[in-house]
């Protein structure tokens, strides 16, 4: 139960250890109640609530006291009102106020205290007829003194004499020695340690489970009770069947015994109220509707069984892997252990669970998340590097394009102009002898310089970028520099064509340009073949001509071949030049697209796909 205390005096440690009035709600039997405590409990009235009292729901409690009249109302979150009022002729007229929670894990908010009058009392009670109580207590004018305490304790002592306690009660530990072949009628006395999903009673010697529906009057944890029934012993564990439980008086709940999971697994603590720490592993719902928590203490696993309404709301905020401190009753009953755990703890309420440590952030899921983020960052950084390289190469190509245009507009045009002027001198001025020879040589040199300028301009311009394939671009380049020579050009692609990275395509195109220029200028071939082969993760460019070639062993490595080797080396490719006198020349460039090209390109493609999605 949980609620409000008013006009309280002489508070001591313990349940109902004070003089004063209490009004609240109780989830055991779903009632609102009003009563008085005189180091014992005198319940004036208990009115059923319109709906079950559940954890996680807010209730508005109003308690008004004016003179010797007390009124109490409960408003639930659905707008339904429950009211109780009482008139105590021997009332307590003054005292303190307080909040009370008994195994309920209740919380309060919006608490307001103010003066009461007759109109407020009538408003809270809604003019209902009060329960009339009192008449046996001492006059309140006596105050809180030793004499008044004796007068207060009088009704409790009289009630104890009325209980007619059974003097032939037996210690619970002795019930283990009874014969398992018969059901023996016994009487026991002890304190209730848990009420759901089973009732356990414990005395100074041990604990026992009470099966069936033992009592019409509800009992709560901490109540001193007397139980009569028949004992049945299964696997040396006694249980009380067909029991009649009689409430004696309220008591203070027992303090739990701190133990370890390995100690409980020995099977010697059935029914004991213990305190145990464990790691929260999983949660599930059992067929009977109860909530089952799986905990682990080192390598030992065990179950915690709780009523759904008492634990479900609390569990929503507790992450798996948390360290929990559990206070509950030990049971080895297969109904609870399911023969898969050595023991189970029956949980009295959500207040019996305490989170002592949250799980480490470095869980398997978080490690996977960090690894995934790291991979994404690496991929993103790799793609950024690829983009930077592409931007840099494109900038270089644009600069080449600009230089080619500038050379075309200046150097090439100047060569053409000089050539026209020399031809005009030759045609208009009759020259003979050495002068005519020098003019012809100058015209030839200008023509040769013009051709070299055109080849340089063609080499600088990245025209292959707009072509469908690299062999076609090289073929068109060769056709431009033939200058009327009768040389046949053949180009082909072998294998499954894939896109070649820009830096590698540029290097192969420049090597092909140099090889074609050398063949046309020095080899005098009749045909040139250009082949691009795709062999798995490798790409091969082969250029063959049937020209005069050059003899192996001679020092024919000039600036052109050195330039081709440098370009191949910078692109991570290998260059091979083979030739012999009269047999033509073959230039082969081989590069792998896995390390720097294909992987990077695929990463970029994947990144672009997800960015587009």
C-alpha positions in Angstrom: 0.0 0.0 0.0 1.0 3.6 -0.5 -0.7 6.9 0.6 -0.8 9.8 3.1 -0.4 10.0 6.9 -1.9 12.8 9.0 -1.8 13.8 12.7 1.1 11.4 13.3 2.8 11.2 16.7 5.5 9.1 18.3 6.9 7.6 15.2 9.3 4.7 15.6 11.0 2.3 13.1 8.7 -0.4 11.9 5.4 -1.0 10.2 2.5 1.0 11.7 4.8 2.1 14.6 3.1 5.4 15.1 -0.1 7.1 16.3 -2.0 8.7 13.4 -4.3 8.3 10.5 -3.4 6.7 7.2 -5.3 6.8 3.9 -4.1 5.2 0.6 -4.5 2.5 -2.0 -3.4 -1.2 -1.9 -2.6 -3.3 -4.9 -2.9 -6.7 -3.2 -6.7 -6.5 -3.1 -7.2 -3.3 -5.2 -8.9 -1.2 -2.6 -8.7 2.3 -1.2 -8.4 2.2 2.6 -8.7 4.5 5.6 -7.6 3.7 9.2 -5.7 4.5 12.3 -2.4 3.2 13.6 -1.8 2.9 17.3 1.4 0.9 17.1 -0.9 -1.5 15.3 -3.4 -1.1 12.5 -7.2 -0.4 13.0 -8.7 -0.3 9.5 -11.9 1.8 9.3 -12.9 0.9 5.8 -11.6 -0.6 2.6 -13.6 0.3 -0.6 -12.9 -1.6 -3.9 -11.3 0.5 -6.6 -13.1 0.6 -10.0 -10.0 -0.8 -11.7 -6.9 -2.7 -10.5 -4.2 -0.7 -8.8 -1.2 -0.8 -11.1 2.3 0.5 -11.1 2.9 3.2 -13.7 -0.5 4.8 -13.2 -1.0 8.1 -11.4 -3.7 8.5 -8.7 -4.8 11.8 -7.1 -5.3 11.4 -3.4 -7.1 13.9 -1.2 -7.2 13.6 2.6 -9.1 16.1 4.7 -9.4 16.1 8.5 -11.6 18.6 10.4 -12.2 18.0 14.1 -12.8 14.3 14.6 -13.9 13.7 11.0 -11.7 12.4 8.3 -12.5 12.1 4.6 -10.5 10.5 1.8 -11.0 10.4 -2.0 -9.0 8.8 -4.9 -9.2 10.0 -8.5 -7.6 7.6 -11.0 -6.3 8.6 -14.5 -9.7 7.6 -16.0 -11.6 10.2 -14.0 -13.2 7.6 -11.6 -13.6 8.6 -7.9 -13.6 6.4 -4.8 -14.5 7.9 -1.4 -14.2 7.0 2.3 -15.2 9.0 5.4 -15.0 8.2 9.1 -16.0 9.9 12.4 -13.7 9.0 15.3 -15.2 9.9 18.7 -11.8 9.3 20.4 -9.7 11.0 17.7 -6.2 12.2 17.5 -6.4 16.0 17.2 -2.9 17.1 16.2 0.3 15.7 14.8 2.6 15.7 11.8 2.0 14.7 8.1 3.9 12.2 6.0 4.0 9.9 3.0 4.0 6.1 3.4 5.0 3.3 1.0 5.0 -0.3 2.0 6.6 -2.5 -0.7 5.0 -0.5 -3.5 7.8 1.6 -5.1 5.4 4.5 -5.1 6.3 8.0 -6.2 4.6 11.3 -5.4 4.3 14.6 -7.1 2.3 17.9 -6.8 2.0 17.5 -3.0 0.1 20.4 -1.4 -0.8 20.9 2.3 -3.3 23.5 3.5 -6.0 24.3 6.1 -9.2 22.3 6.1 -12.8 23.4 7.0 -16.2 21.8 7.0 -16.8 22.7 3.3 -13.7 21.0 2.2 -14.6 17.9 4.3 -18.0 17.8 2.7 -16.5 18.2 -0.7 -14.1 15.3 -0.3 -16.7 13.0 1.3 -19.4 14.2 -1.1 -21.8 14.3 1.9 -21.6 10.5 2.3 -22.3 8.9 5.6 -19.1 8.4 7.7 -18.0 5.2 9.3 -18.4 5.8 13.1 -15.5 4.4 15.1 -13.9 5.0 18.5 -15.0 4.6 22.1 -12.3 2.3 23.5 -9.3 4.5 23.2 -7.9 6.8 25.8 -8.9 10.5 25.7 -6.7 12.5 23.4 -6.2 15.1 26.1 -3.9 12.7 27.8 -1.3 13.4 25.2 1.5 11.0 24.1 2.8 9.7 27.5 3.8 6.3 28.9 0.3 6.1 30.5 -1.3 7.0 27.2 0.9 4.4 25.5 -0.4 1.7 27.8 -3.9 2.8 27.1 -3.2 2.7 23.3 -1.7 -0.8 23.6 -4.8 -2.1 25.5 -6.8 -3.0 22.3 -3.8 -4.8 20.8 -3.3 -6.9 23.9 -6.9 -7.8 24.0 -6.8 -8.8 20.4 -3.8 -11.0 21.1 -5.7 -12.8 23.8 -8.6 -13.4 21.3 -6.2 -15.0 18.8 -6.2 -18.3 20.7 -2.8 -19.1 19.4 -2.0 -22.8 18.8 0.7 -23.8 21.3 1.5 -27.0 19.4 3.2 -25.3 16.4 6.2 -26.9 14.9 9.5 -25.5 13.7 9.5 -25.4 9.9 12.9 -27.0 9.6 11.6 -30.1 11.4 9.0 -30.7 8.7 11.8 -32.1 6.4 12.0 -35.1 8.6 8.4 -36.2 8.0 7.6 -39.2 6.0 7.2 -38.5 2.2 4.6 -41.3 2.0 1.9 -39.6 4.0 0.4 -36.1 4.5 0.8 -35.0 8.1 -1.4 -32.3 9.6 0.7 -29.6 11.3 0.5 -26.0 12.6 3.3 -23.5 12.0 3.8 -19.8 12.8 6.0 -17.4 11.0 6.4 -14.3 8.9 5.1 -14.0 5.3 8.1 -13.4 3.0 6.3 -13.3 -0.4 2.7 -13.6 -1.6 3.0 -14.0 -5.4 3.4 -16.3 -7.3 3.4 -18.4 -4.2 3.1 -17.7 -0.5 6.1 -18.5 1.6 6.2 -18.4 5.4 9.5 -18.3 7.3 10.4 -18.7 11.0 13.8 -18.8 12.7 14.5 -22.3 11.4 13.5 -22.2 7.8 10.8 -21.5 5.2 7.9 -23.4 3.6 5.7 -22.9 0.6 1.9 -22.7 1.0 0.0 -24.3 -1.9 -3.6 -23.6 -3.1 -5.9 -20.8 -2.0 -5.1 -20.7 1.7 -7.1 -17.8 3.0 -10.0 -15.6 2.1 -8.4 -12.6 3.9 -5.3 -11.3 2.1 -2.0 -11.2 3.8 1.0 -9.1 3.0 4.7 -9.4 3.3 5.8 -8.9 6.9 2.5 -10.2 8.4 2.9 -12.6 11.4 0.6 -15.5 10.6 -0.4 -19.0 11.8 -1.0 -21.7 9.3 -2.6 -25.1 9.7 -2.6 -27.7 6.9 -1.1 -30.9 5.6 2.6 -31.3 4.9 3.8 -33.2 1.8 7.5 -33.8 1.3 8.9 -34.0 -2.3 12.6 -34.4 -2.8 13.2 -33.6 0.9 11.4 -30.2 0.4 8.2 -29.8 2.4 5.1 -27.9 1.2 1.9 -27.0 3.1 -1.3 -28.1 1.3 -4.9 -27.3 2.1 -3.7 -24.7 4.5 -5.7 -22.2 6.6 -3.8 -19.1 7.2 -4.8 -16.9 10.1 -3.5 -13.3 10.4 -2.0 -12.6 13.9 -0.5 -9.1 13.7 1.7 -7.0 11.4 5.4 -7.3 11.7 8.6 -5.9 10.2 9.6 -7.7 7.0 12.6 -10.0 7.4 16.1 -8.8 6.4 17.5 -10.8 3.5 20.5 -13.0 3.8 23.4 -12.0 1.5 24.5 -15.1 -0.5 26.1 -16.1 -3.8 24.6 -18.0 -6.7 27.0 -20.9 -6.2 26.0 -21.2 -2.5 22.3 -21.3 -3.5 22.9 -23.9 -6.2 23.7 -26.4 -3.4 20.0 -26.8 -2.7 20.0 -26.1 1.0 18.1 -22.7 1.1 14.6 -23.5 -0.1 12.2 -20.7 0.9 14.8 -18.5 2.5 14.6 -14.7 1.9 18.0 -13.8 0.4 19.9 -11.0 -1.3 21.8 -11.9 -4.5 23.6 -9.9 -7.2 23.7 -10.9 -10.8 24.0 -9.6 -14.4 20.8 -9.1 -16.3 20.9 -11.5 -19.3 17.4 -11.7 -20.8 13.7 -11.4 -20.0 10.6 -13.3 -21.2 7.0 -14.1 -20.3 6.1 -17.5 -18.9 3.0 -19.5 -19.9 1.3 -18.5 -16.7 1.7 -14.8 -17.5 4.5 -14.1 -15.0 7.7 -12.3 -16.0 10.9 -14.3 -16.0 14.3 -12.6 -15.8 17.5 -14.6 -16.5 20.5 -13.4 -14.4 24.0 -14.7 -14.2 26.5 -14.6 -11.4 29.9 -15.4 -13.0 29.1 -18.7 -14.8 26.0 -19.6 -12.7 22.6 -18.7 -14.3 19.3 -18.5 -12.4 15.8 -17.2 -12.9 13.9 -14.4 -11.2 10.1 -14.8 -11.3 7.8 -11.7 -10.8 4.2 -10.7 -11.3 3.9 -8.8 -14.7 2.3 -5.7 -13.2 5.0 -5.4 -10.6 8.0 -5.5 -12.9 7.0 -4.8 -16.6 7.0 -1.0 -16.2 10.2 -1.0 -14.3 11.9 -3.3 -16.9 11.4 -0.9 -19.7 14.2 1.4 -18.3 16.7 -1.4 -17.5 19.1 -2.3 -20.3 20.4 -5.9 -20.7 23.8 -6.4 -19.2 23.0 -4.2 -16.1 24.2 -5.4 -12.7 21.1 -6.0 -10.4 20.7 -6.6 -6.7 17.8 -8.9 -6.1 15.9 -9.6 -2.8 13.6 -12.6 -3.1 12.7 -16.1 -1.9 14.7 -19.1 -3.1 12.8 -22.0 -4.6 14.0 -25.2 -6.2 10.5 -26.1 -7.5 10.7 -27.4 -11.1 7.6 -25.3 -11.9 9.8 -22.3 -11.5 13.3 -23.6 -12.4 11.9 -25.5 -15.5 14.7 -28.0 -14.8 17.1 -25.7 -16.7 18.4 -23.6 -13.8 19.6 -24.8 -10.4 17.2 -22.4 -8.5 14.9 -19.4 -9.0 14.1 -16.3 -6.9 10.5 -15.3 -6.4 10.3 -11.5 -6.4 8.0 -9.8 -3.9 7.8 -6.5 -5.8 9.7 -4.2 -8.1 11.1 -2.5 -4.9 13.1 -5.7 -4.4 15.2 -5.0 -7.5 18.0 -2.4 -7.5 20.3 -1.5 -10.4 23.8 -1.3 -9.0 25.7 -0.8 -12.3 24.7 -0.2 -15.9 26.3 -2.3 -18.7 29.6 -1.3 -20.2 29.2 0.8 -23.3 31.6 -1.5 -25.1 29.1 -4.2 -25.9 29.2 -6.4 -29.0 26.6 -4.2 -30.7 28.4 -1.0 -30.0 31.7 -2.5 -31.1 30.1 -3.5 -34.4 28.7 0.0 -34.7 32.1 1.6 -34.1 33.7 -0.7 -36.6 31.0 0.1 -39.1 31.5 3.8 -38.6 35.3 3.4 -38.9 34.8 1.5 -42.2 32.5 4.2 -43.5 35.0 6.9 -42.5 37.8 4.9 -44.3 35.6 4.4 -47.4 34.7 8.1 -47.3 38.3 9.2 -46.9 39.3 6.8 -49.7 36.6 8.2 -52.0 37.7 11.7 -51.1 41.2 10.9 -52.1 39.9 9.5 -55.3 37.9 12.6 -56.0 41.0 14.8 -55.2 43.1 12.8 -57.6 40.5 13.0 -60.3 40.1 16.8 -59.7 43.9 17.2 -59.8 44.2 15.1 -63.0 41.4 17.0 -64.6 43.1 20.3 -63.7 46.3 19.0 -65.3 44.4 18.0 -68.4 42.6 21.4 -68.6 46.0 23.1 -68.3 47.3 20.9 -71.1 44.3 21.9 -73.2 45.0 25.5 -72.5 48.7 25.1 -73.4 47.8 23.2 -76.6 45.5 26.0 -77.7 48.1 28.6 -76.8 50.7 26.7 -78.8 48.3 26.3 -81.7 47.5 30.0 -81.7 51.1 31.1 -81.4 53.8 28.6 -82.2 52.0 26.6 -84.9 50.6 29.7 -86.5 54.1 31.3 -86.5 55.6 28.2 -88.2 52.8 28.3 -90.8 53.4 32.1 -91.4 57.1 31.7 -91.7 56.6 28.8 -94.2 54.2 30.9 -96.3 56.7 33.8 -96.4 59.6 31.6 -97.4 57.5 30.0 -100.1 56.6 33.5 -101.4 60.3 34.5 -101.5 61.1 31.3 -103.4 58.3 31.8 -105.9 58.7 35.5 -106.4 62.5 35.9 -106.3 64.6 33.9 -108.8 67.3 32.3 -106.8 70.1 30.0 -107.9 73.0 28.3 -106.4 73.5 28.4 -102.7 70.8 30.9 -102.0 68.1 28.7 -103.6 69.4 25.7 -101.6 69.3 27.6 -98.3 65.7 28.7 -98.9 64.6 25.2 -99.6 66.4 23.9 -96.5 64.7 26.7 -94.4 61.3 25.7 -95.9 61.9 22.0 -95.0 63.0 23.0 -91.5 59.9 25.1 -91.0 57.7 22.3 -92.3 59.4 19.8 -90.0 59.0 22.2 -87.0 55.4 22.7 -87.9 54.8 19.0 -87.8 56.6 18.6 -84.5 54.5 21.5 -83.1 51.3 19.7 -84.3 52.3 16.5 -82.7 53.1 18.2 -79.4 49.8 20.0 -79.5 48.0 16.7 -80.2 49.9 15.0 -77.4 48.8 17.7 -74.9 45.1 17.7 -75.8 43.1 15.1 -73.8 40.9 14.2 -76.7 40.7 10.5 -75.8 38.5 11.5 -72.8 35.6 12.0 -75.1 36.1 8.8 -77.1 34.3 5.5 -76.5 37.5 3.5 -75.9 41.2 3.9 -75.7 42.2 2.0 -78.9 39.8 4.1 -80.9 41.4 7.3 -79.5 44.9 6.0 -80.3 43.7 5.1 -83.8 42.4 8.6 -84.5 45.6 10.1 -83.1 47.6 7.9 -85.6 45.4 8.9 -88.5 46.1 12.6 -87.8 49.9 12.3 -87.8 50.2 10.0 -90.9 50.5 13.0 -93.1 49.7 11.2 -96.3 51.6 8.0 -95.5 50.0 4.8 -96.6 50.0 3.0 -93.2 47.0 0.9 -92.2 45.8 1.2 -88.5 43.9 -1.6 -86.8 42.4 -1.4 -83.3 40.6 -4.0 -81.2 39.4 -4.8 -77.7 39.6 -8.3 -76.2 37.8 -9.6 -73.1 35.0 -8.0 -71.1 35.6 -4.2 -71.2 35.4 -2.2 -68.0 36.0 1.4 -67.2 39.7 2.2 -66.7 40.5 4.7 -64.0 41.4 8.1 -65.4 45.0 8.2 -64.2 45.8 4.8 -65.7 43.9 5.6 -69.0 45.9 8.8 -69.3 49.2 7.0 -68.8 48.4 4.3 -71.4 47.3 6.9 -73.9 50.5 8.9 -73.5 52.6 5.7 -73.9 50.6 4.8 -77.0 51.0 8.2 -78.5 54.8 8.0 -78.1 54.9 4.4 -79.5 52.9 5.4 -82.5 54.9 8.6 -83.1 58.2 6.6 -82.9 56.9 3.9 -85.3 55.7 6.4 -87.9 58.8 8.6 -87.7 61.5 6.0 -87.5 60.2 2.5 -88.3 58.5 3.2 -91.7 55.8 0.5 -91.1 53.0 -0.6 -93.5 50.6 -1.4 -90.6 50.2 -0.7 -86.9 47.9 -2.8 -84.6 46.5 -1.5 -81.3 45.0 -4.1 -78.9 43.5 -3.5 -75.5 43.0 -6.7 -73.5 41.1 -7.2 -70.2 42.4 -10.3 -68.3 40.5 -10.5 -65.0 41.8 -7.7 -62.8 44.6 -6.8 -65.3 44.5 -4.6 -68.4 47.1 -4.9 -71.2 47.8 -2.4 -74.1 49.8 -3.8 -77.0 51.0 -1.8 -80.0 52.7 -3.7 -82.9 54.2 -2.4 -86.1 55.9 -4.2 -89.0 58.6 -1.5 -89.5 62.3 -1.9 -89.7 62.7 -2.0 -85.9 66.1 -1.8 -84.3 68.7 -4.3 -83.3 68.7 -5.6 -79.8 71.8 -5.0 -77.8 72.4 -1.5 -79.3 71.8 1.6 -77.3 68.5 2.7 -78.7 67.0 3.8 -75.4 66.3 7.5 -76.1 64.3 10.1 -74.5 61.0 8.7 -75.8 61.4 5.2 -74.3 62.6 6.7 -71.0 59.5 8.9 -70.9 57.3 5.8 -71.6 59.0 3.9 -68.7 58.5 6.9 -66.3 54.8 7.1 -67.2 54.3 3.4 -66.7 56.2 3.4 -63.4 54.1 6.4 -62.0 50.9 4.6 -62.9 51.9 1.3 -61.2 52.3 -0.5 -64.6 55.0 -2.4 -66.3 56.4 -1.6 -69.8 58.1 -4.0 -72.2 59.6 -2.9 -75.5 60.7 -5.7 -77.9 62.2 -5.2 -81.3 64.7 -6.7 -83.8 66.1 -5.4 -87.1 63.7 -6.0 -89.9 60.9 -7.5 -87.6 59.1 -4.4 -86.3 58.6 -3.3 -82.7 56.1 -4.4 -80.0 55.3 -2.1 -77.0 53.3 -3.7 -74.2 51.9 -2.0 -71.1 50.4 -4.2 -68.3 48.7 -2.8 -65.2 46.6 -4.2 -62.3 43.3 -2.5 -61.5 42.8 -4.1 -58.0 45.1 -2.1 -55.8 44.7 1.4 -57.0 42.0 1.4 -59.7 39.2 -1.2 -59.5 38.8 -1.2 -55.8 38.8 2.6 -55.6 36.4 2.8 -58.5 34.0 0.3 -56.9 34.2 2.2 -53.6 33.3 5.3 -55.4 30.5 3.6 -57.3 29.0 2.2 -54.0 29.3 5.6 -52.3 27.7 7.3 -55.2 24.8 4.7 -55.3 24.0 5.2 -51.6 24.4 9.0 -51.8 21.9 8.9 -54.7 19.5 6.6 -52.8 
